Amino acid sequence: MNAAPSPTSHFFTSQNLRLHYLDWGNRQAPVLILQHGGFDHGRSMDWIARELAADWHVIAPDLRGHGDSDWSVDAAYNMAAFILDFVNLIEEIGADQVTICAHSLGAMITTRYAGLYPERVAKFVNIEGLSVPAGADPLLAITPFAARVRAWVAQHRAATDRRPRSYISEEQARARMREKNGHLNEEQVHHLTHHALRMQEDGTYRWKFDPRLNIFPLVDFQQDEIESLWQAVACPMLFIQGSESYMPNPAKDGRIGHFRDARLIEYDRASHWPHHDRFDAFMPDLRAFLAQD
């Protein structure tokens, strides 16, 4: 019996940050980028990667501030910075065209990349990763800009003195993982937690992600600019949604209509992580989509 495939770790430099990605081999095959979401890491895509590594050259990056990638010194976790990192990754691996399967924040970033460089993306699987509809936060519209800037400054100043949460054991951290997503099985909880932690000098554990990721960027692209990028995406799109997710369904609110060639599959008994929660249903759908001409 052949051994299960395993990835190798690689690093590249983007905007003076040392960023990490996993390469699952098979370099003669077409490139498939598996991009994780916020507060996550590239190893969260291992189950998908193992299934597809025989047919694809699978790359699973760690976003800046996540996994084994550097934290941004000035907490520059905005869309423009993330997109430039992704452009630099594609140049690093030397791919003329890629297929993308991305989750949440990772899907928001890479969907915009697909609109900026439509000729570089062959197919796209977006797992719960579109910006929320315009007007979803009514407080934003009525909060003066100066007040938002002051709040942003205060958050950054407070973060300087705030000590990240520590765990005395991996088991204590696993309990937090179970709390975040009750659909995960024990294998998933152990794997996701183990690769999300870094041991400190005192023997305690902390999450690898930068806690300043909780401070949302002060400004983003304007909604009409975001929608223009969606409309520029030329490749087929498959949207994946969980019926129990807090993220709004883009087929129900009309956002999917901005894409030229898109359809959506919703899984019942699935949260914001349907690729974990309903993996056995997700993988056949993913394979079928990737195999379509």
N, C-alpha and C positions, 0 to 999 in steps of 0.2 A: 504494500500500500504506500502511495506517495505521501510524504509528510505535508502537513498543512502549510500553505505559503505564509511567509512572515516578511515584514517590511524592514528596510534599512533606513537609518536616519541620515538626513542631509541638512545642510544649512546654506543660506545665501544672505547677502546684505541688501537691505532696502531702506533708504532714508536713514542710514547710519544705525539701523537695527539689525541684529543677527536673528533671522527668522528660520524656523524649523519646518521641514516637511518630511513625510514618510513616502518612500518609493517602494512599491510592491513588485518591482521587476517587470519582465516581459516587455522590454523597451522597443521591440519591433511592432508591437500592437498599437492601435489608436489610443490616445491619451484620454483618460477619464479622471476628472478632478472631483474628489469627494471633500466638500468644504463644510466643516462643522459650524455650529451656531454659537451664540454668545455664552460666555461662562462655561465653555466646553473645551474639547481638545480633539486632535486628529485621530486619536485611538478610539474615539466613540464611533468611528466609521469602520472599525475592523470587521464587523460581521458582513457588511456589504462588500468590503474589499476582498475578503477571503472567497466569497462566492463568484466574484467577477475577475479575479486576478489572472485566471487562465486565458481570458479573451481580451483583456484590456491592460494597458499600462496605467495602473492606478497610482494616483498621487493624492496624498491626504495632508494638506498644510495645516499648521497651527497659525491662527491669526496673531497679529501683534498683541501682546498682553495676555496671551493664552498659551496653555501647554508648555512646550519647551522653547517657545519664541521669547525674545526680549520684551520687557515692558517698555513702553514709551516714557522717556524721562519726564516729558511735560504733559503726559496723559493725553496725547493727541490720538484719540479714538473716534475720529470723525470719518464720514464716508469717503471723502477725497483721499485721506491717508490710506484707508483700507483698499480702495480701488488701485491706487498706485502700487501698493504692495503686491496685489494680485497681478497687475501688469508685469511687474518685475519677476514674479514667480514664473509666469508663462515664458518670459524671455530666458530665464535661468534654465528651464528644462528644454528649451529649444523647440517648442511645439508650434506648428503653423496653425493648427486648428485643434480644439478640445471639445469634449463633451463634459457637461457639468451636472453633478447631483449635489445639491446644497440645502442646508437647513437653516431656517430662522435668520439671524443676523448674517450668516454666511451667504444665504440665498439673496438677501437684500443687496449685499455688496456685488455678488456675481451676476445678478440680473441686470444691474446697472452696467456692469462690464459688457454684458451681451448686447446692450443697446448702444454702447460706445464703440464696440468693435464687433458688429454683427457678423462679419466675414470670418471671425476667428472661432465662432461657436457653432458646432454641428447640431447638438440637441441639448435640452436643458430640463432637468427635473427639479422643481422648486417645492421644497417641503416647508410649508408654513412660513414663507419668507417674502412677503410683500410689505412695503410700508403701509401703515394703517390708513384708512380713507381720510381725505381732507375733512377737517371739522370733527374728528373723533375725540379730540380733547378740547372741550368748550372753554376751559380755563385759559388755554394758550391764547385764544383770540381776545380775551378781555384783560390779560395781564400785561401791563406796560413793559416795553422792551427793557427800560432801565431796571425795573424790578427783577426781570429774569436774569439780567447780567449780574446784579448784586447777589442774587441767590446762587448763581453759578460760581462766583468768586468765593462766597461763603462756604460752599460745598468743597471746593478745592482746598481752602485754608483748613477746614476741619479735617479733611482727609490726611493732611500732613501729620497730624498728631494722633490719628486713629490707628490703633494696633489691629492688624488683621486677626480674625478669629482663628484660634488654634484648637486642635483635637488631640487628645491624649493617645488615641489609637485609631487605626483604620476602621475598626468596628464602629467607633463613635461617629466617624465621618460617613460610614455606610448608612447609619440611621438617618442622617440628614438627606442622603441620596434617596432613600425610600420615602421620606417625607415629601420630597419634591415631586416624585412620580411614583404613585402606588401601582402603576401597571407593570413596572419592571420586575423581571424574575431575578432570582438570587445570583445567577451567573452574570447577568447584566449589571446588577448592583456592584458586585465585587470588581468586575473588569473596569467599569466606568470610574469607580471610586479610586481604585489602585493607580490608574494612570492620571488621575486628576490631582493627586497629592504630591507634595514635596516635603521630605523630612527636614526639620530644622536642627540646629546644633544641639538644642536641649532635648532632642528626642521626640518632640511633638510634631504634628503634621499641620500643614496649611494647604489650601487650594492653590494651584499653580497660577490661576488667573489673577490679574491685577485688580484689587478691590476698587480702584478708581474707575473701573468700567461701569460702576453704578452711577457715575456722574455723566448724564447724557450730554452730548455736544450742544453747545449754545445755539448753533445754527446748522441747518441741513439744506440740501437742495430744496428749491421751491417745488410745491406739488405739481405745477404745470411742467417743470423741468423733469421731474421724475417720470411723469406720464409720457413725456416726449421720448424718453429713453425706452420705456416699455414698448411704445409704438414702433421703435426702430429695431426691436429684436426680430431677426429674420428666421430663426430656427424653430422647429416644433418644440412646444412647451407642454410638460405634464406637471400639473399642480397636485400636490398631495395634502390632504387635510384630515385632521382628527375631529370626530364628532363632539368630543368633550373638551376641545381646546379653547383657550381664552382668546385665541387669534380669530378675527372675523374671516368668514369664508368668502374668498374673492369672486366665486361664481354667484353668490347670493347678493353681494353688494355692487356687482358690476365691474370691479377692477379687472377681471379676466378679459373683459371686452377690449382692453387696450392692446392685447396681443393678437398677432395675425393668425397664429395657428396654435391654439391652446385648448386643453380639456382638463377636467379636474376629477380626481377620485377621492371620495371621502370614506374613511374607515370608521365604523362604529367601534365603541369600546376603546377609543384611542384619544390621547391627550395631545399636547403640543409636540410630542415626539412619536408620531405614528410609525416611523421607520423602526423604532424600538418596540413600541407597544403591539404592533400588528406585523411583525417582521415576516411571518410565514405568508401573509397575504401580500405584503408590500413587494417582496422579492420577485414573484412571478409577474406582477404588473410592471416592475422596473425592467426586468429582462425583456418582456414583450415590447415595451416602448423603445428600448435600445436597439432591438432587432428590426424595427420597422424601417422600410426604405423611405 
